């Protein structure tokens, strides 16, 4: 392979893996998040831990390969899609634990899991369920931190507004116990558990 072709191929691969066109410069913030289409759910442990299959696609840029002596070929960009199974811990909220010894908390945990699954399944059926990841590497317990969205609606907002989850950003579980108890009390008062 001629040197210019190898350089062009290297530039092509570098541009493709970063999803940038050759020569394109963008400013990436340190907290940049990634958005993926959710294809299916493979399993769901509770209301805030799930395993899904994501469909990600990237389009390669058009490139010109110059072999010298006015011998130039253009390789047209292509869209490449790949399905990837990932384990996810929902970012920004916590649901009651299924293994909780308190019967009302356990009932709230199962209700949160069921309602989260219904919300997610509706988004998959409608074709508009997206996942935005909050870190590139797996976190505690090997899961990615992420939020699920259907348009402007988020799973977090849905569960919190229905007393099925509380805000959570990694604090001690003891610090959010009172908020969980308030939700359990609201669910009991509504006759849901």
N, C-alpha and C positions, 0 to 999 in steps of 0.2 A: 504494500500500500504506500503510495507516495506520501511524503511528509505533509504536504498541504491537506491531503485527504485525512490523514491521521489527526491533524490539528482541528480540522473542521468537524470530524467525528467526536473528538474530545469536547469541543465547544457545544456540539449538539447534545451530547450526553449530559454535560454540566447544566445546560439550559433546561433540558427535559426534567432532570431530577429536581431542580429548584422551581419548575413550572414557570420559568421566565423565558421570554424570547431573547435570542442572542442580541446583546447590546442593550437590553432593557434594564433599567436601574430602578429599583424600588426601595423605599425605606421601610424596614420591618421593625415594628415596635417589639420590645422585650416581652410583652404580654400578648403577642399575636395568637389568636385562636384559630382552630381549623374546623371547617364545616363539612359534614358528611351526610349522605342520604342513607337512612336506615332501611335495609331490605327486609329483614325479618328478625324475630326474637328466637333464640335457641333455648334459653332458659331464663327464669327469673327467680332469684332467691327471696327477695323481699321487695318492699316499695322503693328502695334506693340502691339495690344491687342487681345487675342484669347482664346477660350475655346476648349480644346482638351480632348480626352480620351487616357490615357496612358496604356500600358500593361507592367506591371512589373512582373518579376518572380524571385524567390529565390529558391535555392536548399538547403534542410535541410541536415545536415551531417548524416553519419551513426553513430549510437551510440550503445554501448553495455550496457545492463542493467544486473548487477550482483545481483542475488537474494540470493547469498550465497550457500555454499555446492556444488560448481561447477555447479550451475544452472545459466547459462548466456544465454541471448537472444540478438540477434543483430537486431536492427530496421534499415532497409535500408533507406537512404535519399530519399526524394521525391522532385520534382519540383512543386512549387505552383505558379500559375499565377493569377493575379488579374487586372481587368480593373478599372481605377480610372479617373473620370472626374476632370480636374483642370483648373482654370483660370490663364492665363499666361500674364505677361507684358514682352515683349522682353527686354533682357539685352544688353546694350551697344549701342543702337540706338533709334532714335525717327523719326517717320513719321509725316507729317502734320496732323492737326486735321480735322476731317470731319465737325465739327461745325464752322470752321473758316468762318468769314464773307467775306473774300477776295475771289472772284471767282476763281482766278488762284490757290490759295493755296488749296481751296476746291477740285478743279479738280485734283491737284497733290495728295491730300489725297485719293481720290477714285481710282486713278491709282495705288498708292502704295498698297492699300488694295487688288485690283484685282490681281496685279502682285505677291504679297506675297501669296495670296490664290492659284494662279496657281503653284507657286514654291512648296508650301506645299503639294498640291494635287498630284503633280508629284511624290514627295517623298513617299507619302502613296501608290500610285499606284505601284511604283517600289519596295515597301517594305523596303526602306532604310532610312526613316525619323526618326531621333532620336532627343530627347530633353535632353539637359544638364542643370540641375537646378543650380542656383547660390545662393540659400539659402534654408534652411529647413522649414522656416516659411513663412507665407504670408507677403507681404510687403504692401506698400501703396495701398489702395483700395481693399485689400484682394486677391491680385494676387501673384503668384510665379514669381520670376525673372528667365528667362531662355533664352537659345539660341537653335535654330533649326539647324540641320545639315543633309546633305546628303553626306555621305562619308567625304571628306575633305572640301566640300563646305558648307558655312554657309548662312543662310537667311540674316544675317546682311551684309555680304560682297556683296551679290547679290543686295540688295536694295541700298546700298551706291554707288556701282559702276554704277548703273543705275539712279542715281540722284533722288532716291525715299526716301532716309533717310539720316540722319546725325548722326555722333557719339554723344552719349548722356550717361552720367553717373550720372544723378540726378541733374545737374546744373539748374539754372534758365532758363526758356524758352526764356527769353529775350537774354540770352547769346548765344543761338543757332539760333536766328531769322535770322541773316545775312547768315548763312550757308543754312538754309531752302530757303531763298530768292534766293541765287545763284542756288540752285537746281531747283526752279520754273523757273528761267530765262533759264536754260539749257533745261528744258523740253519744254518750249515755243519755243525756238530756233530750237529744233528738231521736232516741230510740233506734239508733243505728248499730249499737253493740249491746 
